[in-house]
Amino acid sequence: MRITALTVAACLMLGASAQAQTPVKIGMITTLSTKAGYLGEDIRDGFKLAMDQEGGTLGGVPVQLMVEDDGRNPERGKQIAERFTQRDGAKILTGIVFSNVAMAVVPKVVRDGTIYISPNAGPSKLAGSGCNKNYFNVAWQNDNLHEVTGQYVNDAGFNNVYILAPNYPAGKDALAGFKRFYKGKLAGEVYTKLGQSDYAAELAALRAAKPDAVFFFLPGGMGINFIKQYAQAGLNAQIPLFGPAFSFDERLLKAVGESALGVVNGSQWARDMDNEANVRFVADFHKTYGRYPTLYASQGYDAARLIGSALKATGGDVGDLDALRDALRAANFASVRGAFRFGRNQHPVQDLYVRKVVKSDDGTMTNQTLKKVFSNHADAYAPECKL
Amino acid sequence: MLLFFEQVLNGLQLGVTLFLMAAGLTLVFGIMNLINLAHGSMYMMGAYVGASVTAASGSFVLGLLAAVPAAGAVGMVVEIVVMRRLYSREHLDQVLATFGLLLFFNELVVILWGRQPLFMNVPPLLSATVEIVPGAPYPAYRLAMMGVGLAVAAALWLLIARTRLGMQIRAGASNREMAGALGIDIRRLYTLVFALGAALAGLAGIMVAPILAVESGMGESILVVTFVVIVIGGIGSVRGALVGALMVGLVDTLGRAFLPLSLRAVMAPAQADSAGAALASMAIYLLMAAILVWRPRGLFPAAG
């Protein structure tokens, strides 16, 4: 289960100029098994791509990446974190996909003086009252992608929206995030069973409610089921569907097929973003792994490049935490999503977009950037952070 | 009224899918006294093989023809290699061993097919919607699923009530020792029944593949409900499986559709919605509990 990217050999090949510097250890706790395993896989592959592009270094500093699978299990995540920090002496951790795992792992490790860079999970607690100087989120606060979709649906003039999410904390947060910026009426607010596969009953009720749009948050397989059944019921031709990017990443789209065509979804990143860093990232990712990157891969890549920028600034010294934190806070790297900086709570202040699902020239399904909805958007919990 | 009719249709359709799963499980449980948590894995194998063959050949029929025997064959191998060692063991041992199989199959499909969920479309012939009643378009594919499920129910009835094999199956379900003493080759019967159950699960798998995500672990979500069905219907009874499956399908669907709405009459909308959602997900278990109080051995217990 343990994949160690040993980079000492790479350093030797770089020649004598690289001194006998011991590589900086980075521990990645991520989800590689279970149905959600592809999320961790993409975060890991994005991260490794950034290392490969620099010959096994980040910011010119040799690094050793240790990856372990948390199996989406908070308890296991805690054990791995302990191993990485106590036994292996890692000063920087990253990788967690799910908020419940993050909430079990992050507060303790950052209290004990380890830097944690989140490439995905952004629970509200860690952005607000539970923020910490050792915690950085390089992806988004959980609500952001729902907020941007809400704003877009509002701006587009929809006034009677049906909203739907699974009955668990993240589902409720999602709908709350949507409603923070959507000001119109609700044709219905429905919470479905977590892990539900058949949505026929919900779709019939939805049709009867006659909404002018539908917003849903159903991560993973639930989303595949819902989108396919929505299209099969003939609803996609009648009522436009909206959602966060989580149900429209390139790998899910492959499983959904044309049922998702034309759906507008909110994201901080898209494959077609035209900046130098992104063009190189997408091309190299496709060349290395033979598939197109998802937003998760872009977040893993950005996490690595953020760490690289900080290591470069400190000359690879991870002993001086103050200097390392300052360097991270500066976020002096070219993010694949364009402009990027940290807010006071060390969460992104970034532009957010809506994208549209299209079929690309080679027949694969992807997203096309439609419109920038928010500029320099900060999360709603930042004011509660006492940093 | 229109909505109610549509929801009843949805409930029946879910019930028929559950029946395909429950028929195999109840036979295995009833005749072999074996708790098989790996039944959902056969469903998953059916979906994976079906989706792959359909994608490669472009024909849903070929996918169907490949998936059902493939799941049956996997079932047969599993029975010969693993299950035979478990018949005389306690239920706890069986649960542990078949849970291990479930993990094995989940990992196997990841190794063979990768983590990427597979895509499968509804066959073009059935991709339209049909207005059975005006104003409520219903996906033709779901109607076809219902048809297939009912045809299988009829075929199973014929097999069990009218053939020699069926007689042996019934004999095995009522009294295994006696059936063995009367000269029925129990070993062969077990292998056949297990393969039949697996093939039915595989059929359910390919039938749902166009409407669901084909992914590792897809069997677990349906497995739990399938156990509820066979407990309600009476373990070992195919008739019970059919009735139980339709009841569970209807209660689950109607609960999801109408509980939040009806609670709105007595509570604030937000509370009604979350209480309704919670109650709806409990509904089938409440149904099971109520039926067990009334009939502790289920609706149609196999005689014995």
Interface residues (C-beta under 8 A of the other chain):
Chain A: T34 K35 G37 Y38 E41 N167 E189 V190 Y191 T192 K193 G195 Q196 S197 D198 A200 A201 E202 A204 A205 R207 A208 G220 G221 M222 I224 N225 K228 Q229 Q232 A233 G234 R251 L252 K254 A255 V256 G257
Chain B: L2 L3 E6 Q7 N10 G11 Q13 L14 V110 R115 Q116 P117 L118 F119 N121 V122 S127 T129 A136 P137 Y138 P139 Y141 R142 V208 P210 I211 L212 A213 V214 E215 S216 G217 M218 S221 I222 D252 T253 L254 R256 A257 P260 L261 P269 A270 D273 S274 A277 A278 A280 S281
